Amino acid sequence: MKGVLDEPRVLSSTTLKGDVVRNGAGEKLGKIEEIMIDLPTGRVGYAVLSVGGFLGVGDKLFAIPWEALALDTESHEFVLDVDRKVLENAPGFDKNDWPDFADRTWGAGIYGYYGYKPYWQ
Amino acid sequence: MKGVLDEPRVLSSTTLKGDVVRNGAGEKLGKIEEIMIDLPTGRVGYAVLSVGGFLGVGDKLFAIPWEALALDTESHEFVLDVDRKVLENAPGFDKNDWPDFADRTWGAGIYGYYGYKPYWQ
């Protein structure tokens, strides 16, 4: 996570679900659909961003590296500061067809796409 | 987390909620009520165990260090291998009166009680 204003913050996964996600320009991208937990390491592996029919992508879900998100604690909203083009071309998935989040090859692709090193490396 | 049979496993926080927690002897202690996320570090800080009126403690919640839990992937149940006396005397809380999980002094007490080093140290 890139930053929070008043660290440390410890919140329930239930609280985080549904939080709005905006881009760096303040435009709403979607909301937090799910928090994916890597059990052996006890890390948040990914946040799942749900996007409702914008950018011509229709309803779609995106796995986002946790490090790519920042929390604005005043508004209780997340900021995903990526270019619009990046999200347009991002590897998304349908809500009825989730990938296997434990697949490290798939995961390395996600982390690489957003410019982050996989958390398990 | 002490162990999972088929690593790596990455599951949604929603999937984990409600999972049964047993002790080392296989006795049911309760279930996973919540997963607490440490936002800046992206770590699971605590699992919250709900215990329904056993051991004479009544309905109560317990913050558990993630490292103290193991997942039995066959049964999809968690094992918290602590002595019954440990849980009887553990610092619990009421469902209407949650502690501030970001309080490091409180947290160090929890980790120390179960014999683990706080994840932020």
gemmi code that builds the backbone of each chain (N, CA, C; Angstrom):
import gemmi

chains = {
    "A": [
        ("MET", (0.843, -1.200, 0.000), (0.000, 0.000, 0.000), (0.869, 1.237, 0.000)),
        ("LYS", (0.531, 2.175, -0.867), (1.378, 3.339, -1.067), (1.352, 4.320, 0.091)),
        ("GLY", (0.249, 4.383, 0.778), (0.244, 5.313, 1.896), (-1.110, 5.434, 2.550)),
        ("VAL", (-1.073, 5.697, 3.812), (-2.264, 6.045, 4.566), (-1.890, 7.251, 5.398)),
        ("LEU", (-2.866, 8.065, 5.695), (-2.555, 9.321, 6.351), (-2.190, 9.136, 7.818)),
        ("ASP", (-2.948, 8.297, 8.496), (-2.683, 8.148, 9.927), (-2.389, 6.684, 10.249)),
        ("GLU", (-1.156, 6.300, 10.019), (-0.743, 4.929, 10.297), (-0.569, 4.741, 11.789)),
        ("PRO", (-0.615, 3.532, 12.321), (-1.063, 2.347, 11.610), (-2.594, 2.235, 11.596)),
        ("ARG", (-3.114, 1.653, 10.570), (-4.542, 1.407, 10.503), (-4.798, -0.079, 10.306)),
        ("VAL", (-5.675, -0.613, 11.115), (-6.032, -2.028, 11.032), (-7.553, -2.095, 10.945)),
        ("LEU", (-8.056, -2.530, 9.831), (-9.495, -2.562, 9.611), (-9.936, -3.952, 9.168)),
        ("SER", (-11.196, -4.256, 9.405), (-11.700, -5.567, 9.005), (-11.869, -5.627, 7.497)),
        ("SER", (-11.707, -6.828, 6.972), (-11.889, -7.009, 5.530), (-13.308, -6.632, 5.110)),
        ("THR", (-14.257, -6.867, 5.994), (-15.651, -6.532, 5.688), (-15.835, -5.031, 5.523)),
        ("THR", (-15.130, -4.253, 6.351), (-15.204, -2.799, 6.270), (-14.680, -2.299, 4.929)),
        ("LEU", (-13.635, -2.959, 4.436), (-12.978, -2.499, 3.209), (-13.802, -2.793, 1.964)),
        ("LYS", (-14.561, -3.872, 2.027), (-15.356, -4.251, 0.856), (-16.407, -3.176, 0.573)),
        ("GLY", (-16.487, -2.787, -0.687), (-17.448, -1.762, -1.075), (-16.865, -0.368, -1.093)),
        ("ASP", (-15.650, -0.215, -0.564), (-15.008, 1.102, -0.603), (-14.776, 1.529, -2.057)),
        ("VAL", (-15.011, 2.810, -2.288), (-14.830, 3.357, -3.633), (-13.339, 3.435, -3.979)),
        ("VAL", (-13.024, 3.180, -5.238), (-11.658, 3.309, -5.751), (-11.657, 4.385, -6.838)),
        ("ARG", (-10.781, 5.355, -6.689), (-10.667, 6.427, -7.679), (-9.272, 6.418, -8.292)),
        ("ASN", (-9.141, 7.056, -9.425), (-7.807, 7.223, -9.994), (-7.174, 8.506, -9.453)),
        ("GLY", (-5.961, 8.780, -9.888), (-5.242, 9.936, -9.368), (-5.947, 11.260, -9.647)),
        ("ALA", (-6.790, 11.281, -10.687), (-7.526, 12.498, -11.040), (-8.833, 12.617, -10.270)),
        ("GLY", (-9.109, 11.627, -9.407), (-10.324, 11.694, -8.605), (-11.539, 11.068, -9.267)),
        ("GLU", (-11.355, 10.516, -10.458), (-12.485, 9.872, -11.141), (-12.740, 8.491, -10.537)),
        ("LYS", (-14.010, 8.177, -10.391), (-14.364, 6.890, -9.801), (-14.101, 5.761, -10.788)),
        ("LEU", (-13.321, 4.779, -10.332), (-13.039, 3.615, -11.170), (-13.986, 2.467, -10.849)),
        ("GLY", (-14.329, 2.337, -9.591), (-15.178, 1.228, -9.175), (-15.130, 1.091, -7.661)),
        ("LYS", (-15.263, -0.138, -7.197), (-15.183, -0.350, -5.753), (-14.481, -1.664, -5.427)),
        ("ILE", (-14.085, -1.761, -4.173), (-13.409, -2.977, -3.703), (-14.439, -4.096, -3.586)),
        ("GLU", (-14.231, -5.124, -4.356), (-15.175, -6.246, -4.376), (-14.751, -7.329, -3.383)),
        ("GLU", (-13.456, -7.475, -3.221), (-12.976, -8.581, -2.395), (-11.526, -8.338, -1.992)),
        ("ILE", (-11.137, -8.940, -0.892), (-9.752, -8.921, -0.431), (-9.263, -10.365, -0.474)),
        ("MET", (-8.184, -10.606, -1.199), (-7.672, -11.971, -1.360), (-6.483, -12.184, -0.422)),
        ("ILE", (-6.605, -13.210, 0.400), (-5.609, -13.479, 1.429), (-4.703, -14.633, 1.008)),
        ("ASP", (-3.411, -14.401, 1.073), (-2.436, -15.470, 0.871), (-2.232, -16.150, 2.215)),
        ("LEU", (-2.772, -17.334, 2.364), (-2.841, -17.969, 3.686), (-1.481, -18.256, 4.315)),
        ("PRO", (-0.551, -18.904, 3.597), (0.704, -19.262, 4.260), (1.486, -18.048, 4.763)),
        ("THR", (1.487, -16.980, 3.981), (2.284, -15.821, 4.367), (1.492, -14.811, 5.199)),
        ("GLY", (0.165, -14.936, 5.213), (-0.636, -13.959, 5.947), (-0.612, -12.581, 5.314)),
        ("ARG", (-0.432, -12.538, 4.019), (-0.415, -11.258, 3.312), (-1.690, -11.065, 2.511)),
        ("VAL", (-2.047, -9.792, 2.309), (-3.074, -9.515, 1.326), (-2.416, -9.641, -0.042)),
        ("GLY", (-2.839, -10.620, -0.811), (-2.233, -10.831, -2.111), (-2.734, -9.836, -3.143)),
        ("TYR", (-4.052, -9.630, -3.129), (-4.683, -8.781, -4.136), (-5.939, -8.146, -3.549)),
        ("ALA", (-6.256, -6.977, -4.066), (-7.617, -6.483, -3.921), (-8.309, -6.759, -5.245)),
        ("VAL", (-9.591, -7.049, -5.191), (-10.354, -7.220, -6.424), (-11.214, -5.977, -6.612)),
        ("LEU", (-10.988, -5.303, -7.732), (-11.701, -4.082, -8.076), (-12.848, -4.426, -9.017)),
        ("SER", (-14.045, -4.013, -8.664), (-15.163, -4.204, -9.594), (-15.457, -2.888, -10.286)),
        ("VAL", (-15.648, -2.992, -11.569), (-15.822, -1.824, -12.419), (-17.151, -1.987, -13.143)),
        ("GLY", (-18.007, -0.992, -13.001), (-19.344, -1.154, -13.565), (-19.547, -0.414, -14.872)),
        ("GLY", (-19.272, -1.097, -15.962), (-19.626, -0.589, -17.275), (-19.109, 0.789, -17.627)),
        ("PHE", (-17.817, 0.983, -17.449), (-17.234, 2.231, -17.922), (-16.087, 1.864, -18.858)),
        ("LEU", (-15.541, 2.801, -19.530), (-14.423, 2.563, -20.454), (-14.779, 1.529, -21.514)),
        ("GLY", (-16.072, 1.271, -21.659), (-16.470, 0.260, -22.643), (-16.105, -1.156, -22.264)),
        ("VAL", (-15.739, -1.376, -21.008), (-15.360, -2.746, -20.647), (-16.527, -3.540, -20.064)),
        ("GLY", (-17.653, -2.877, -19.816), (-18.771, -3.578, -19.190), (-18.436, -3.915, -17.759)),
        ("ASP", (-19.283, -4.683, -17.110), (-19.022, -5.099, -15.733), (-17.860, -6.076, -15.729)),
        ("LYS", (-16.842, -5.735, -14.983), (-15.660, -6.576, -14.999), (-14.933, -6.458, -13.670)),
        ("LEU", (-14.152, -7.484, -13.364), (-13.355, -7.484, -12.134), (-11.872, -7.459, -12.498)),
        ("PHE", (-11.096, -6.827, -11.632), (-9.660, -6.733, -11.856), (-8.929, -7.080, -10.565)),
        ("ALA", (-7.927, -7.933, -10.686), (-7.052, -8.228, -9.550), (-5.970, -7.155, -9.506)),
        ("ILE", (-5.837, -6.512, -8.357), (-4.909, -5.396, -8.213), (-3.902, -5.713, -7.114)),
        ("PRO", (-2.607, -5.533, -7.392), (-1.627, -5.700, -6.307), (-1.939, -4.722, -5.172)),
        ("TRP", (-1.893, -5.199, -3.965), (-2.216, -4.368, -2.807), (-1.360, -3.108, -2.770)),
        ("GLU", (-0.088, -3.254, -3.163), (0.848, -2.115, -3.147), (0.424, -0.996, -4.086)),
        ("ALA", (-0.403, -1.318, -5.066), (-0.794, -0.292, -6.039), (-1.879, 0.627, -5.504)),
        ("LEU", (-2.427, 0.282, -4.340), (-3.520, 1.059, -3.770), (-3.036, 1.935, -2.632)),
        ("ALA", (-3.643, 3.100, -2.534), (-3.415, 3.961, -1.379), (-4.770, 4.266, -0.772)),
        ("LEU", (-4.799, 4.479, 0.527), (-6.063, 4.784, 1.192), (-6.096, 6.254, 1.579)),
        ("ASP", (-7.151, 6.923, 1.146), (-7.419, 8.268, 1.621), (-8.329, 8.127, 2.835)),
        ("THR", (-7.726, 8.290, 4.008), (-8.489, 7.990, 5.226), (-9.556, 9.042, 5.532)),
        ("GLU", (-9.421, 10.221, 4.944), (-10.456, 11.231, 5.188), (-11.767, 10.839, 4.515)),
        ("SER", (-11.641, 10.417, 3.255), (-12.852, 10.057, 2.505), (-13.165, 8.571, 2.634)),
        ("HIS", (-12.222, 7.819, 3.237), (-12.327, 6.363, 3.282), (-12.483, 5.775, 1.884)),
        ("GLU", (-11.696, 6.301, 0.975), (-11.689, 5.804, -0.391), (-10.269, 5.403, -0.775)),
        ("PHE", (-10.186, 4.492, -1.716), (-8.876, 4.061, -2.202), (-8.519, 4.815, -3.474)),
        ("VAL", (-7.236, 4.986, -3.667), (-6.732, 5.597, -4.889), (-5.850, 4.576, -5.614)),
        ("LEU", (-6.213, 4.306, -6.858), (-5.387, 3.469, -7.723), (-4.848, 4.391, -8.807)),
        ("ASP", (-3.610, 4.783, -8.625), (-3.060, 5.821, -9.491), (-2.420, 5.208, -10.736)),
        ("VAL", (-3.258, 4.749, -11.632), (-2.754, 4.219, -12.897), (-3.444, 4.968, -14.030)),
        ("ASP", (-2.777, 5.001, -15.136), (-3.318, 5.643, -16.319), (-4.580, 4.906, -16.788)),
        ("ARG", (-5.499, 5.671, -17.338), (-6.750, 5.095, -17.832), (-6.491, 3.977, -18.849)),
        ("LYS", (-5.512, 4.206, -19.690), (-5.148, 3.197, -20.707), (-4.707, 1.886, -20.054)),
        ("VAL", (-4.005, 2.015, -18.922), (-3.521, 0.818, -18.232), (-4.701, -0.048, -17.793)),
        ("LEU", (-5.702, 0.604, -17.225), (-6.848, -0.175, -16.755), (-7.689, -0.687, -17.926)),
        ("GLU", (-7.767, 0.094, -18.985), (-8.513, -0.356, -20.175), (-7.953, -1.665, -20.705)),
        ("ASN", (-6.641, -1.783, -20.650), (-5.996, -2.967, -21.226), (-5.631, -4.017, -20.176)),
        ("ALA", (-6.039, -3.775, -18.953), (-5.648, -4.679, -17.864), (-6.326, -6.033, -18.019)),
        ("PRO", (-5.660, -7.072, -17.518), (-6.245, -8.412, -17.568), (-7.359, -8.549, -16.539)),
        ("GLY", (-8.592, -8.399, -16.974), (-9.730, -8.528, -16.064), (-10.358, -9.901, -16.173)),
        ("PHE", (-11.403, -10.086, -15.398), (-12.116, -11.371, -15.469), (-13.584, -11.156, -15.137)),
        ("ASP", (-14.382, -12.132, -15.509), (-15.816, -12.056, -15.290), (-16.164, -12.533, -13.878)),
        ("LYS", (-17.216, -11.971, -13.318), (-17.563, -12.317, -11.932), (-17.961, -13.785, -11.775)),
        ("ASN", (-18.310, -14.421, -12.869), (-18.640, -15.845, -12.813), (-17.471, -16.751, -13.206)),
        ("ASP", (-16.311, -16.148, -13.400), (-15.165, -16.942, -13.858), (-13.874, -16.399, -13.234)),
        ("TRP", (-13.750, -16.627, -11.935), (-12.573, -16.125, -11.212), (-11.345, -16.961, -11.561)),
        ("PRO", (-10.204, -16.304, -11.701), (-8.966, -17.066, -11.903), (-8.538, -17.755, -10.601)),
        ("ASP", (-7.567, -18.636, -10.713), (-6.974, -19.239, -9.518), (-5.917, -18.279, -8.992)),
        ("PHE", (-6.236, -17.598, -7.906), (-5.331, -16.579, -7.375), (-4.041, -17.172, -6.819)),
        ("ALA", (-4.012, -18.460, -6.609), (-2.791, -19.100, -6.116), (-1.837, -19.449, -7.258)),
        ("ASP", (-2.266, -19.240, -8.494), (-1.426, -19.528, -9.655), (-0.358, -18.445, -9.767)),
        ("ARG", (0.886, -18.834, -9.502), (1.972, -17.851, -9.440), (2.334, -17.289, -10.812)),
        ("THR", (2.125, -18.057, -11.857), (2.399, -17.552, -13.202), (1.395, -16.450, -13.549)),
        ("TRP", (0.144, -16.742, -13.315), (-0.903, -15.738, -13.522), (-0.618, -14.517, -12.647)),
        ("GLY", (-0.284, -14.757, -11.398), (-0.050, -13.663, -10.462), (1.133, -12.794, -10.848)),
        ("ALA", (2.187, -13.439, -11.337), (3.361, -12.671, -11.764), (2.994, -11.764, -12.933)),
        ("GLY", (2.092, -12.245, -13.776), (1.610, -11.425, -14.878), (0.859, -10.194, -14.393)),
        ("ILE", (0.034, -10.376, -13.384), (-0.725, -9.258, -12.804), (0.231, -8.241, -12.183)),
        ("TYR", (1.134, -8.736, -11.342), (2.070, -7.823, -10.671), (2.936, -7.086, -11.686)),
        ("GLY", (3.396, -7.830, -12.687), (4.216, -7.212, -13.719), (3.455, -6.153, -14.503)),
        ("TYR", (2.203, -6.431, -14.783), (1.398, -5.487, -15.575), (1.304, -4.124, -14.884)),
        ("TYR", (1.146, -4.151, -13.568), (1.026, -2.896, -12.824), (2.378, -2.350, -12.353)),
        ("GLY", (3.438, -3.083, -12.682), (4.767, -2.578, -12.364), (5.243, -2.863, -10.959)),
        ("TYR", (4.751, -3.961, -10.377), (5.182, -4.323, -9.027), (5.813, -5.705, -9.028)),
        ("LYS", (6.690, -5.878, -8.053), (7.327, -7.176, -7.875), (6.356, -8.084, -7.110)),
        ("PRO", (6.172, -9.319, -7.560), (5.276, -10.229, -6.841), (5.669, -10.358, -5.370)),
        ("TYR", (4.698, -10.382, -4.503), (4.969, -10.384, -3.061), (5.645, -11.656, -2.574)),
        ("TRP", (5.597, -12.702, -3.371), (6.201, -13.971, -2.936), (7.639, -14.128, -3.420)),
        ("GLN", (8.148, -13.129, -4.133), (9.526, -13.232, -4.629), (10.491, -12.504, -3.712)),
    ],
    "B": [
        ("MET", (0.875, -18.033, 9.698), (0.118, -19.291, 9.636), (1.069, -20.467, 9.722)),
        ("LYS", (0.709, -21.428, 10.542), (1.614, -22.530, 10.821), (1.749, -23.511, 9.666)),
        ("GLY", (0.722, -23.639, 8.885), (0.867, -24.567, 7.776), (-0.410, -24.771, 6.998)),
        ("VAL", (-0.251, -25.031, 5.739), (-1.357, -25.455, 4.892), (-0.833, -26.630, 4.099)),
        ("LEU", (-1.735, -27.504, 3.725), (-1.285, -28.734, 3.096), (-0.811, -28.517, 1.671)),
        ("ASP", (-1.545, -27.730, 0.924), (-1.168, -27.564, -0.478), (-0.920, -26.090, -0.774)),
        ("GLU", (0.258, -25.642, -0.425), (0.624, -24.247, -0.650), (0.929, -24.031, -2.119)),
        ("PRO", (0.854, -22.817, -2.640), (0.261, -21.680, -1.961), (-1.258, -21.665, -2.106)),
        ("ARG", (-1.901, -21.102, -1.127), (-3.349, -20.946, -1.204), (-3.701, -19.485, -1.047)),
        ("VAL", (-4.528, -19.001, -1.927), (-4.985, -17.616, -1.879), (-6.500, -17.633, -1.943)),
        ("LEU", (-7.131, -17.236, -0.868), (-8.590, -17.293, -0.787), (-9.146, -15.937, -0.393)),
        ("SER", (-10.397, -15.707, -0.748), (-11.020, -14.434, -0.396), (-11.326, -14.387, 1.093)),
        ("SER", (-11.288, -13.185, 1.631), (-11.609, -13.009, 3.051), (-13.029, -13.471, 3.339)),
        ("THR", (-13.907, -13.298, 2.368), (-15.304, -13.719, 2.549), (-15.403, -15.226, 2.705)),
        ("THR", (-14.587, -15.962, 1.947), (-14.575, -17.422, 2.028), (-14.146, -17.887, 3.410)),
        ("LEU", (-13.194, -17.162, 3.996), (-12.627, -17.584, 5.277), (-13.580, -17.339, 6.442)),
        ("LYS", (-14.392, -16.311, 6.300), (-15.313, -15.985, 7.389), (-16.324, -17.115, 7.584)),
        ("GLY", (-16.488, -17.507, 8.826), (-17.411, -18.580, 9.137), (-16.748, -19.949, 9.209)),
        ("ASP", (-15.487, -20.028, 8.794), (-14.779, -21.304, 8.894), (-14.650, -21.726, 10.363)),
        ("VAL", (-14.822, -23.008, 10.591), (-14.739, -23.553, 11.940), (-13.292, -23.538, 12.425)),
        ("VAL", (-13.101, -23.261, 13.701), (-11.783, -23.311, 14.336), (-11.817, -24.382, 15.423)),
        ("ARG", (-10.871, -25.313, 15.350), (-10.781, -26.376, 16.351), (-9.451, -26.292, 17.083)),
        ("ASN", (-9.386, -26.921, 18.236), (-8.098, -27.007, 18.931), (-7.348, -28.252, 18.446)),
        ("GLY", (-6.174, -28.455, 18.991), (-5.342, -29.567, 18.542), (-5.985, -30.923, 18.761)),
        ("ALA", (-6.924, -30.995, 19.716), (-7.606, -32.257, 20.005), (-8.836, -32.449, 19.120)),
        ("GLY", (-9.087, -31.497, 18.237), (-10.215, -31.624, 17.326), (-11.518, -31.068, 17.866)),
        ("GLU", (-11.474, -30.509, 19.073), (-12.691, -29.933, 19.648), (-12.974, -28.569, 19.021)),
        ("LYS", (-14.245, -28.322, 18.757), (-14.625, -27.051, 18.132), (-14.522, -25.907, 19.136)),
        ("LEU", (-13.764, -24.897, 18.759), (-13.625, -23.719, 19.617), (-14.608, -22.628, 19.196)),
        ("GLY", (-14.824, -22.513, 17.916), (-15.708, -21.465, 17.418), (-15.522, -21.315, 15.925)),
        ("LYS", (-15.687, -20.088, 15.444), (-15.492, -19.867, 14.008), (-14.843, -18.514, 13.739)),
        ("ILE", (-14.344, -18.392, 12.538), (-13.703, -17.143, 12.119), (-14.781, -16.087, 11.913)),
        ("GLU", (-14.708, -15.050, 12.693), (-15.716, -13.987, 12.618), (-15.266, -12.877, 11.671)),
        ("GLU", (-13.967, -12.658, 11.644), (-13.475, -11.521, 10.847), (-11.985, -11.672, 10.581)),
        ("ILE", (-11.543, -11.043, 9.510), (-10.127, -10.985, 9.171), (-9.723, -9.514, 9.254)),
        ("MET", (-8.730, -9.220, 10.076), (-8.321, -7.825, 10.279), (-7.066, -7.526, 9.464)),
        ("ILE", (-7.173, -6.514, 8.629), (-6.104, -6.185, 7.688), (-5.311, -4.978, 8.190)),
        ("ASP", (-4.006, -5.133, 8.244), (-3.124, -4.007, 8.539), (-2.840, -3.302, 7.206)),
        ("LEU", (-3.434, -2.165, 7.013), (-3.423, -1.537, 5.686), (-2.031, -1.161, 5.187)),
        ("PRO", (-1.218, -0.460, 5.989), (0.078, -0.026, 5.435), (0.973, -1.186, 5.009)),
        ("THR", (0.961, -2.256, 5.778), (1.861, -3.368, 5.469), (1.212, -4.420, 4.575)),
        ("GLY", (-0.122, -4.381, 4.447), (-0.793, -5.398, 3.651), (-0.748, -6.772, 4.281)),
        ("ARG", (-0.671, -6.800, 5.583), (-0.643, -8.080, 6.294), (-1.980, -8.356, 6.973)),
        ("VAL", (-2.274, -9.640, 7.142), (-3.369, -9.989, 8.034), (-2.848, -9.820, 9.450)),
        ("GLY", (-3.393, -8.869, 10.166), (-2.915, -8.627, 11.521), (-3.449, -9.651, 12.507)),
        ("TYR", (-4.736, -9.939, 12.377), (-5.407, -10.821, 13.329), (-6.558, -11.534, 12.633)),
        ("ALA", (-6.870, -12.718, 13.121), (-8.176, -13.292, 12.856), (-9.004, -13.057, 14.111)),
        ("VAL", (-10.287, -12.862, 13.937), (-11.166, -12.737, 15.100), (-11.964, -14.028, 15.205)),
        ("LEU", (-11.804, -14.682, 16.345), (-12.468, -15.947, 16.627), (-13.711, -15.680, 17.460)),
        ("SER", (-14.846, -16.158, 17.008), (-16.056, -16.044, 17.831), (-16.332, -17.377, 18.494)),
        ("VAL", (-16.638, -17.307, 19.757), (-16.817, -18.481, 20.591), (-18.216, -18.404, 21.181)),
        ("GLY", (-18.989, -19.437, 20.954), (-20.387, -19.381, 21.394), (-20.651, -20.127, 22.684)),
        ("GLY", (-20.519, -19.436, 23.796), (-20.942, -19.973, 25.076), (-20.365, -21.321, 25.459)),
        ("PHE", (-19.050, -21.425, 25.385), (-18.436, -22.637, 25.916), (-17.401, -22.196, 26.946)),
        ("LEU", (-16.857, -23.102, 27.673), (-15.846, -22.792, 28.690), (-16.355, -21.785, 29.709)),
        ("GLY", (-17.673, -21.622, 29.750), (-18.221, -20.653, 30.690), (-17.918, -19.211, 30.354)),
        ("VAL", (-17.458, -18.966, 29.129), (-17.131, -17.574, 28.806), (-18.281, -16.850, 28.117)),
        ("GLY", (-19.352, -17.585, 27.774), (-20.440, -16.957, 27.038), (-20.008, -16.582, 25.643)),
        ("ASP", (-20.842, -15.867, 24.931), (-20.484, -15.424, 23.587), (-19.391, -14.374, 23.694)),
        ("LYS", (-18.304, -14.641, 23.029), (-17.180, -13.735, 23.160), (-16.327, -13.790, 21.891)),
        ("LEU", (-15.588, -12.718, 21.664), (-14.685, -12.668, 20.523), (-13.244, -12.597, 21.010)),
        ("PHE", (-12.350, -13.188, 20.225), (-10.930, -13.198, 20.569), (-10.108, -12.800, 19.348)),
        ("ALA", (-9.181, -11.886, 19.564), (-8.219, -11.535, 18.505), (-7.081, -12.539, 18.561)),
        ("ILE", (-6.813, -13.168, 17.436), (-5.810, -14.235, 17.382), (-4.724, -13.849, 16.378)),
        ("PRO", (-3.458, -13.950, 16.771), (-2.392, -13.726, 15.779), (-2.546, -14.717, 14.620)),
        ("TRP", (-2.421, -14.231, 13.428), (-2.587, -15.092, 12.250), (-1.655, -16.295, 12.295)),
        ("GLU", (-0.430, -16.067, 12.808), (0.569, -17.141, 12.871), (0.134, -18.291, 13.772)),
        ("ALA", (-0.808, -18.024, 14.664), (-1.219, -19.069, 15.605), (-2.195, -20.057, 14.968)),
        ("LEU", (-2.659, -19.735, 13.762), (-3.646, -20.579, 13.098), (-3.011, -21.426, 12.008)),
        ("ALA", (-3.528, -22.612, 11.850), (-3.149, -23.461, 10.723), (-4.428, -23.841, 9.995)),
        ("LEU", (-4.320, -24.065, 8.699), (-5.496, -24.449, 7.934), (-5.412, -25.912, 7.547)),
        ("ASP", (-6.460, -26.638, 7.891), (-6.606, -28.001, 7.395), (-7.411, -27.905, 6.104)),
        ("THR", (-6.707, -28.033, 4.985), (-7.376, -27.768, 3.707), (-8.346, -28.872, 3.312)),
        ("GLU", (-8.198, -30.052, 3.907), (-9.149, -31.122, 3.575), (-10.531, -30.809, 4.131)),
        ("SER", (-10.551, -30.397, 5.380), (-11.834, -30.112, 6.021), (-12.217, -28.640, 5.863)),
        ("HIS", (-11.275, -27.841, 5.347), (-11.456, -26.388, 5.283), (-11.776, -25.812, 6.669)),
        ("GLU", (-11.036, -26.284, 7.631), (-11.184, -25.793, 9.000), (-9.832, -25.303, 9.506)),
        ("PHE", (-9.875, -24.404, 10.460), (-8.650, -23.895, 11.056), (-8.368, -24.625, 12.361)),
        ("VAL", (-7.092, -24.723, 12.665), (-6.674, -25.302, 13.933), (-5.926, -24.233, 14.727)),
        ("LEU", (-6.408, -23.991, 15.931), (-5.717, -23.099, 16.868), (-5.218, -23.990, 17.990)),
        ("ASP", (-3.957, -24.313, 17.931), (-3.425, -25.324, 18.837), (-2.935, -24.677, 20.131)),
        ("VAL", (-3.882, -24.275, 20.942), (-3.521, -23.726, 22.249), (-4.254, -24.520, 23.324)),
        ("ASP", (-3.698, -24.515, 24.489), (-4.298, -25.190, 25.620), (-5.637, -24.532, 25.968)),
        ("ARG", (-6.541, -25.344, 26.435), (-7.869, -24.840, 26.810), (-7.771, -23.707, 27.835)),
        ("LYS", (-6.862, -23.866, 28.771), (-6.653, -22.848, 29.801), (-6.224, -21.507, 29.195)),
        ("VAL", (-5.434, -21.611, 28.134), (-4.966, -20.377, 27.482), (-6.147, -19.582, 26.942)),
        ("LEU", (-7.051, -20.289, 26.285), (-8.196, -19.582, 25.712), (-9.160, -19.122, 26.807)),
        ("GLU", (-9.298, -19.913, 27.854), (-10.175, -19.516, 28.964), (-9.746, -18.175, 29.546)),
        ("ASN", (-8.444, -17.981, 29.610), (-7.921, -16.759, 30.239), (-7.525, -15.689, 29.230)),
        ("ALA", (-7.797, -15.950, 27.975), (-7.374, -15.022, 26.925), (-8.152, -13.711, 27.016)),
        ("PRO", (-7.499, -12.638, 26.557), (-8.175, -11.339, 26.565), (-9.187, -11.266, 25.427)),
        ("GLY", (-10.443, -11.495, 25.748), (-11.500, -11.432, 24.745), (-12.207, -10.094, 24.778)),
        ("PHE", (-13.187, -9.966, 23.918), (-13.981, -8.732, 23.927), (-15.401, -9.032, 23.464)),
        ("ASP", (-16.279, -8.105, 23.756), (-17.679, -8.256, 23.404), (-17.916, -7.800, 21.974)),
        ("LYS", (-18.878, -8.412, 21.300), (-19.121, -8.084, 19.892), (-19.595, -6.640, 19.696)),
        ("ASN", (-20.074, -6.035, 20.767), (-20.485, -4.632, 20.668), (-19.413, -3.662, 21.165)),
        ("ASP", (-18.254, -4.199, 21.472), (-17.201, -3.340, 22.035), (-15.830, -3.805, 21.538)),
        ("TRP", (-15.596, -3.570, 20.245), (-14.332, -4.002, 19.643), (-13.197, -3.097, 20.095)),
        ("PRO", (-12.038, -3.678, 20.335), (-10.860, -2.847, 20.655), (-10.368, -2.129, 19.403)),
        ("ASP", (-9.472, -1.200, 19.588), (-8.808, -0.558, 18.451), (-7.648, -1.450, 18.023)),
        ("PHE", (-7.834, -2.138, 16.917), (-6.824, -3.105, 16.471), (-5.529, -2.435, 16.029)),
        ("ALA", (-5.565, -1.144, 15.833), (-4.346, -0.425, 15.450), (-3.516, -0.016, 16.670)),
        ("ASP", (-4.042, -0.255, 17.848), (-3.333, 0.089, 19.089), (-2.205, -0.923, 19.300)),
        ("ARG", (-0.961, -0.452, 19.146), (0.176, -1.370, 19.189), (0.438, -1.912, 20.594)),
        ("THR", (0.091, -1.158, 21.607), (0.267, -1.646, 22.974), (-0.687, -2.806, 23.241)),
        ("TRP", (-1.938, -2.593, 22.887), (-2.933, -3.663, 22.998), (-2.497, -4.871, 22.163)),
        ("GLY", (-2.063, -4.607, 20.945), (-1.675, -5.688, 20.034), (-0.484, -6.484, 20.531)),
        ("ALA", (0.472, -5.782, 21.105), (1.648, -6.476, 21.637), (1.227, -7.403, 22.777)),
        ("GLY", (0.229, -6.980, 23.537), (-0.304, -7.832, 24.601), (-0.924, -9.105, 24.044)),
        ("ILE", (-1.668, -8.961, 22.964), (-2.298, -10.129, 22.319), (-1.231, -11.085, 21.789)),
        ("TYR", (-0.291, -10.539, 21.038), (0.755, -11.393, 20.462), (1.567, -12.073, 21.561)),
        ("GLY", (1.897, -11.308, 22.582), (2.655, -11.871, 23.688), (1.894, -12.975, 24.399)),
        ("TYR", (0.590, -12.779, 24.564), (-0.218, -13.773, 25.275), (-0.171, -15.130, 24.581)),
        ("TYR", (-0.204, -15.114, 23.265), (-0.178, -16.373, 22.508), (1.240, -16.827, 22.168)),
        ("GLY", (2.223, -16.045, 22.590), (3.609, -16.471, 22.407), (4.191, -16.145, 21.041)),
        ("TYR", (3.681, -15.066, 20.416), (4.214, -14.676, 19.114), (4.748, -13.262, 19.161)),
        ("LYS", (5.691, -13.047, 18.257), (6.265, -11.713, 18.146), (5.325, -10.856, 17.294)),
        ("PRO", (5.021, -9.638, 17.732), (4.138, -8.783, 16.937), (4.669, -8.624, 15.503)),
        ("TYR", (3.775, -8.655, 14.547), (4.179, -8.654, 13.131), (4.821, -7.338, 12.710)),
        ("TRP", (4.630, -6.290, 13.494), (5.191, -4.988, 13.107), (6.578, -4.749, 13.710)),
        ("GLN", (7.076, -5.716, 14.461), (8.389, -5.530, 15.080), (9.489, -6.221, 14.267)),
    ],
}
model = gemmi.Model(1)
for chain_id, residues in chains.items():
    chain = gemmi.Chain(chain_id)
    for i, (resn, *xyz) in enumerate(residues, 1):
        res = gemmi.Residue()
        res.name, res.seqid = resn, gemmi.SeqId(i, " ")
        for name, pos in zip(("N", "CA", "C"), xyz):
            atom = gemmi.Atom()
            atom.name, atom.element = name, gemmi.Element(name[0])
            atom.pos, atom.b_iso = gemmi.Position(*pos), 0.0
            res.add_atom(atom)
        chain.add_residue(res)
    model.add_chain(chain)
structure = gemmi.Structure()
structure.add_model(model)
structure.setup_entities()
